[in-house]
Amino acid sequence: MNALAKILDLSTEEKVERGLLYTPAEIAQQPATWESTFSLFQKHRTGLAAFLVKAGFGDSAGPDPTVFLIGAGTSDYVGRCLVNVLRRLWKCEVLATPSTSLLTHMEEWLIPGQRYLWISFSRSGDSPEGVSVLEKTLVRHPDIHHIIVSCNAEGRMIRCAAAQKQVFVVALDDAVNDRGLAMTSSFSNMVVFGQCMAHVHNLAPYEAILTRLVEAGKTFLPHAADAAAALAAEPASAPALAPYERVCFLGSGALEGVAVESALKVLELTAGKILTMSQSAMGLRHGPMAALDKTTLLVAFLSSDEHVARYERDLLQEIMQKRLVKTRIAVGGHSELPLDGLADRYLAPDIRTPVPDDCRPPVDVMFGQLLGLFFSMRGNLMPDRPSADGVISRVVQNVKTYA
């Protein structure tokens, strides 16, 4: 029985007492829920394709709209994981644009005369920044078309926009509306739905990818859980402390979105007791490398693209030669990747044909989620609600919005 399965096997009473009722199960359910999200997309596909035509895609009168992928926090990182695949398949400009930035600088983001499609992602649909940006945009810029993808059919974003002609609304299955503080299955399922949208005009290739994605998730999860549990169980300088004071996540392309989301998961679930950072493989040398030390766990999400992987291996070699960190973990897309000792441990799903990098985020991010879970437990925190003093909450509070 792997380390995650052992938690799931606890009695309900013990899970409640230790704050483990939701988060472990929400991490574990992910591969199965991706199939449900794909089935949901199939029901929306025809309507979505028609809506994209209405929004101006394929219109010979002008260029296709610019696409904004909008969200706050983890929902913003959903967009970062989708930029490359949407830009490649839709052949238009796609930008990951935080709702927190649009709230304060909306007009600076917009070019007069340019057509836009805004795709908003939100677990709760109640994020004050997202709701305010949507409400204001519907009034001020009624020519902008919107797609809203939320895990909460009763959220304010869906309720305020459902009757608007320039809005297409999708509510994912309530099972992925995570009840724990940290977004896990909600994140990966919104990413999967976004990948489906990218393939809206030719879904068959993605259906084959999804089959591999689910297989990869199922084979990766137990190994990733045991590795995360082992790292959290390592001896520390004091009994109450985690074995690592810092965790640095690296990723390139779509996997850069995985790195930033993984960093947030460890930070959230340890209530900031473990400091985290994320960088691209090429960006780390430009200053951030100064933060690496002998208390640091380095996690590198390695590309399956050999051109990209050369740069990533060079960086791992430099970090090894300089002896900058305590432990180096590499996460790859397939098992046959020679690292020549550049990492202390290599993790990958047990599949014959790797998932393309652009579609890997739902699988790879599970290692970051599991690190957050087991480090949280090591710190005697309650993963479902790790912030005992209420510094952070499941839905952001106390945000005033201004006209």
C-alpha positions as a printed Julia matrix, in Angstrom:
403×3 Matrix{Float64}:
   0.0    0.0     0.0
   1.54   3.32   -1.05
   1.78   6.33    1.27
  -1.31   8.07   -0.11
  -3.4    4.9     0.03
  -2.5    4.52    3.7
  -4.0    7.92    4.43
  -7.11   7.1     2.44
  -7.45   3.9     4.49
  -7.73   5.8     7.79
 -11.09   5.93    9.54
 -13.32   8.9     8.84
 -12.97   9.98   12.47
  -9.18  10.1    12.25
  -9.27  11.93    8.92
 -11.52  14.61   10.4
  -9.34  14.93   13.5
  -6.14  15.31   11.47
  -7.58  17.51    8.72
  -7.24  14.77    6.1
 -10.85  14.3     5.07
 -10.69  16.11    1.72
  -7.21  16.88    0.4
  -5.78  13.34    0.07
  -8.93  12.06   -1.64
  -9.04  15.06   -3.96
  -5.45  14.4    -5.03
  -6.11  10.68   -5.48
  -9.29  11.06   -7.55
  -7.69  13.05  -10.33
  -6.99  10.48  -13.09
 -10.56   9.14  -12.89
 -12.08  12.63  -12.95
 -10.17  13.61  -16.1
 -12.23  11.06  -18.0
 -15.44  12.59  -16.64
 -14.29  16.06  -17.65
 -13.56  14.83  -21.17
 -17.07  13.37  -21.37
 -18.49  16.69  -20.17
 -16.56  18.53  -22.87
 -18.0   16.24  -25.53
 -21.48  17.44  -24.51
 -20.42  21.08  -24.84
 -18.27  20.72  -27.95
 -20.81  21.66  -30.61
 -22.07  24.67  -28.68
 -18.53  25.82  -27.93
 -17.45  25.56  -31.56
 -20.46  27.66  -32.6
 -19.68  30.21  -29.9
 -16.09  30.6   -31.15
 -17.44  31.44  -34.6
 -19.74  34.0   -32.99
 -16.73  35.45  -31.14
 -14.98  36.07  -34.46
 -12.78  33.03  -35.08
 -12.48  32.2   -38.78
 -14.01  35.54  -39.79
 -12.37  36.68  -43.04
 -13.16  40.3   -42.17
 -10.28  40.48  -39.72
  -7.76  38.63  -37.55
  -8.95  36.15  -34.95
  -9.55  37.54  -31.46
  -6.8   37.77  -28.87
  -7.43  35.26  -26.1
  -6.96  36.12  -22.43
  -6.77  33.2   -19.98
  -7.96  34.71  -16.7
  -7.84  33.61  -13.09
  -6.4   34.41   -9.67
  -3.74  32.31   -7.94
  -4.07  28.67   -8.95
  -6.74  29.58  -11.51
  -4.21  31.9   -13.14
  -1.73  29.02  -13.26
  -4.33  26.97  -15.15
  -3.99  29.55  -17.9
  -0.2   29.43  -17.8
  -0.37  25.68  -18.45
  -2.63  26.23  -21.47
  -1.05  29.16  -23.32
   1.21  27.09  -25.59
  -1.31  24.46  -26.65
  -4.05  27.02  -27.34
  -1.75  29.3   -29.29
  -0.44  26.4   -31.36
  -3.84  24.91  -32.23
  -5.99  28.04  -32.43
  -3.23  29.97  -34.26
  -3.91  33.25  -32.5
  -2.4   35.34  -29.73
  -3.05  33.84  -26.29
  -2.05  35.5   -23.01
  -2.33  34.31  -19.42
  -3.68  37.42  -17.71
  -4.35  37.42  -13.94
  -7.72  38.8   -12.88
  -5.81  40.55  -10.1
  -4.03  42.61  -12.77
  -7.15  43.22  -14.84
  -8.96  44.51  -11.76
  -6.48  47.37  -11.33
  -5.24  47.93  -14.89
  -7.95  46.67  -17.23
  -7.81  49.46  -19.8
  -4.03  49.19  -20.1
  -4.45  45.56  -21.21
  -6.92  46.41  -24.0
  -6.13  47.71  -27.5
  -8.94  49.75  -29.08
 -10.45  47.98  -32.08
  -8.96  44.6   -31.19
 -11.35  41.68  -30.76
 -11.03  39.63  -27.58
 -12.14  36.34  -26.12
 -11.7   36.08  -22.36
 -11.62  32.58  -20.85
 -12.05  32.75  -17.09
 -11.15  29.84  -14.8
 -12.36  29.64  -11.2
 -12.9   26.82   -8.72
 -15.49  28.64   -6.61
 -16.7   31.21   -9.11
 -16.77  33.58   -6.15
 -13.29  35.1    -6.26
 -13.93  38.81   -5.66
 -11.41  39.89   -8.29
 -12.8   37.56  -10.94
 -16.41  38.47  -10.24
 -15.69  42.19  -10.28
 -13.65  42.03  -13.51
 -16.4   40.06  -15.24
 -19.22  42.32  -14.06
 -17.39  45.5   -15.08
 -16.32  44.13  -18.46
 -19.85  43.05  -19.38
 -20.94  46.67  -18.9
 -17.92  48.59  -20.18
 -16.88  46.3   -23.05
 -19.97  44.39  -24.22
 -18.15  43.45  -27.46
 -15.77  41.13  -25.55
 -16.84  37.5   -25.61
 -16.34  35.28  -22.57
 -16.04  31.6   -21.72
 -16.37  30.8   -18.02
 -15.1   27.47  -16.7
 -15.9   26.96  -13.02
 -16.21  24.05  -10.63
 -19.19  25.65   -8.87
 -22.47  25.9   -10.75
 -23.82  28.16   -7.99
 -20.91  30.62   -8.02
 -21.45  34.3    -8.7
 -19.51  34.26  -11.98
 -21.84  31.73  -13.54
 -24.98  33.26  -12.04
 -24.23  36.8   -13.19
 -23.25  35.78  -16.72
 -25.49  32.86  -17.6
 -28.1   35.02  -19.34
 -25.6   37.12  -21.31
 -25.48  36.45  -25.06
 -21.72  37.04  -25.29
 -20.92  34.47  -22.57
 -20.54  30.68  -22.79
 -20.73  29.03  -19.35
 -19.38  25.63  -18.29
 -19.75  24.13  -14.81
 -17.51  21.12  -14.19
 -18.68  18.17  -12.14
 -19.24  19.1    -8.49
 -16.88  16.24   -7.51
 -13.92  18.42   -8.6
 -15.09  21.44   -6.61
 -12.4   20.76   -4.0
 -13.54  21.17   -0.4
 -10.03  21.44    1.03
  -8.23  24.78    1.12
  -5.77  23.85   -1.63
  -6.96  23.41   -5.21
  -5.86  20.02   -6.54
  -8.41  18.14   -8.65
 -10.12  21.41   -9.53
  -6.83  22.67  -10.98
  -6.04  19.6   -13.05
  -9.61  19.25  -14.34
  -9.78  22.86  -15.47
  -6.48  22.25  -17.28
  -7.93  19.13  -18.94
 -11.03  21.06  -20.02
  -8.77  23.77  -21.44
  -6.81  21.16  -23.38
 -10.11  19.85  -24.74
 -11.01  23.38  -25.86
  -7.7   23.65  -27.68
  -8.66  20.53  -29.66
 -12.29  21.56  -30.2
 -12.08  21.36  -34.0
 -10.33  17.97  -34.06
 -10.91  16.06  -30.84
  -9.75  12.58  -31.94
  -6.01  13.24  -31.39
  -6.69  14.56  -27.9
  -8.87  11.57  -27.03
  -5.81   9.38  -27.63
  -3.68  11.72  -25.53
  -6.23  11.68  -22.72
  -6.1    7.88  -22.6
  -2.33   8.1   -22.08
  -2.78  10.97  -19.63
  -5.08   8.89  -17.42
  -2.74   5.9   -17.63
   0.21   8.13  -16.78
  -1.62   9.61  -13.8
  -2.58   6.21  -12.42
   0.94   4.81  -12.67
   2.65   8.0   -11.48
   0.5    8.65   -8.4
   1.7    5.81   -6.11
   5.38   6.34   -6.92
   5.06  10.1    -6.48
   3.26   9.6    -3.15
   5.96   7.31   -1.77
   8.7    9.69   -2.92
   6.99  12.71   -1.36
   6.37  10.84    1.9
  10.02   9.71    2.04
  11.28  13.27    1.52
   8.98  14.59    4.26
  10.14  11.84    6.63
  13.85  12.63    6.32
  15.58  13.69    9.57
  15.71  17.38   10.38
  17.78  19.57   12.69
  14.9   19.68   15.2
  12.0   17.23   15.64
   9.28  19.76   14.85
  10.97  21.06   11.7
  10.71  19.74    8.16
  13.89  18.34    6.61
  13.82  21.17    4.05
  13.41  24.88    4.65
  13.07  25.73    0.95
  11.79  24.05   -2.19
  12.63  25.26   -5.69
  10.58  24.03   -8.68
  11.83  24.28  -12.25
   9.91  23.84  -15.51
   9.96  25.0   -19.12
   7.06  25.79  -21.44
   3.77  24.41  -20.11
   5.76  22.8   -17.28
   6.69  26.26  -16.03
   3.01  26.54  -15.07
   3.39  23.25  -13.18
   6.41  24.65  -11.33
   4.62  27.79  -10.14
   1.51  25.83   -9.1
   3.63  23.26   -7.22
   5.43  26.06   -5.4
   2.09  27.5    -4.32
   0.82  24.09   -3.13
   3.81  23.56   -0.8
   3.59  27.15    0.45
  -0.17  26.95    1.11
  -0.23  23.51    2.7
   2.67  24.3     5.03
   1.19  27.72    5.94
   4.39  29.36    4.72
   6.63  27.34    7.04
   8.52  26.1     3.97
   9.49  28.85    1.55
   9.13  28.09   -2.13
  10.12  29.52   -5.48
   9.64  28.6    -9.12
  11.63  29.4   -12.22
  12.16  28.32  -15.79
  15.29  26.26  -16.33
  16.89  29.12  -18.24
  15.76  31.79  -15.8
  17.26  30.35  -12.62
  20.8   31.52  -13.38
  19.69  35.14  -13.69
  19.65  35.9    -9.98
  17.26  33.38   -8.35
  20.02  30.76   -8.1
  21.35  32.81   -5.16
  18.45  31.5    -3.05
  19.55  27.85   -3.3
  21.31  26.42   -0.26
  21.87  23.2     1.68
  18.33  23.34    3.1
  16.79  23.34   -0.4
  14.92  20.6    -2.21
  15.15  21.11   -5.97
  12.4   19.62   -8.15
  12.93  19.82  -11.92
  10.06  18.98  -14.29
  12.06  17.83  -17.32
  10.9   18.25  -20.89
  10.47  15.24  -23.17
  11.67  17.44  -26.02
  15.37  16.64  -26.47
  16.19  20.2   -27.59
  14.74  21.64  -24.37
  16.09  18.81  -22.2
  19.69  19.61  -23.17
  19.4   22.99  -21.49
  17.74  21.46  -18.43
  20.43  18.78  -18.03
  23.13  21.43  -18.31
  21.5   23.33  -15.46
  21.23  20.21  -13.29
  24.9   19.49  -13.94
  25.86  22.99  -12.85
  23.78  22.72   -9.67
  25.37  19.35   -8.91
  28.92  20.57   -9.53
  28.39  23.65   -7.37
  26.72  21.51   -4.65
  24.02  24.13   -4.27
  21.12  22.11   -2.82
  20.48  19.25   -0.42
  18.47  17.03   -2.79
  17.69  17.03   -6.53
  14.52  15.35   -7.82
  13.78  15.07  -11.55
  10.26  14.45  -12.85
  10.0   13.29  -16.44
   7.42  12.25  -18.97
   8.71   8.72  -19.51
  10.96   6.21  -17.79
  13.77   6.0   -20.35
  15.66   9.22  -19.71
  19.38   8.96  -18.85
  20.34  11.54  -16.25
  23.87  10.31  -15.53
  23.63  11.05  -11.84
  22.38  14.62  -12.31
  19.46  13.95   -9.92
  19.24  11.99   -6.68
  15.95  10.47   -7.83
  14.02  10.3   -11.08
  10.21   9.98  -11.15
   8.09   9.26  -14.21
   4.87   7.5   -15.17
   5.18   3.93  -16.37
   3.86   4.35  -19.93
   5.26   3.35  -23.31
   4.36   6.51  -25.24
   4.96   9.76  -23.32
   2.34  12.48  -23.09
   3.37  15.65  -24.98
   4.8   18.35  -22.72
   1.88  20.69  -23.49
  -0.53  18.12  -22.01
   1.57  16.87  -19.08
   0.63  19.44  -16.38
  -2.24  17.41  -14.82
   0.12  14.47  -14.2
   3.29  16.28  -13.16
   1.57  18.67  -10.76
   0.5   15.76   -8.57
   4.05  15.49   -7.23
   3.92  19.12   -6.08
   0.52  18.5    -4.5
   1.81  15.42   -2.68
   4.88  17.24   -1.41
   2.57  19.87    0.03
   0.4   17.21    1.66
   3.21  15.25    3.3
   5.22  18.31    4.35
   2.03  19.69    5.9
   1.58  16.49    7.89
   5.25  16.54    8.92
   4.73  20.03   10.3
   1.76  18.81   12.4
  -0.63  20.92   10.36
  -4.09  19.99    9.09
  -3.87  19.85    5.27
  -7.58  20.58    4.77
  -7.16  23.83    6.71
  -3.44  24.44    7.28
  -3.78  28.15    8.05
  -4.96  27.95   11.66
  -4.84  31.74   12.1
  -6.9   32.35    8.96
  -4.21  34.2     6.99
  -5.38  32.38    3.85
  -8.76  30.84    3.13
 -10.43  28.63    0.52
 -11.98  31.69   -1.17
 -10.15  35.01   -0.83
 -11.83  37.37    1.62
 -11.7   41.06    2.53
 -11.07  42.37   -1.01
 -12.75  45.7    -1.63
 -13.41  46.47   -5.27
 -13.85  50.0    -6.62
 -15.7   51.39   -9.6
